[in-house]
């Protein structure tokens, strides 16, 4: 397997995990604000809580999908490497 490509994919995976941690912090802060809005106005707070929930779900869904694609590409590269090693006589 091309080690440079593998390292690039692993770097992207780590970057996406860092993004997920940042999104968790932002989502938590937004949730606190939304709860504060719910104390102030039930209607506005409800919409804010729903909005924060949708934002968090979508953000984590997208970043998880990115990592799944990167892991799949790593597996495809490993499978191609295994095929190449079997095809070449030692």
Buried (B, 14 or more C-beta within 10 A) or exposed (E): BEEEEBEEBEEBBEBBEEBBEEBEEBBEEBBEBBBEBBEEEEEEBEBBBEEBBEBBEEBBEEBEEBBEBBEEBBEEBEEEEEEEEEEEEE
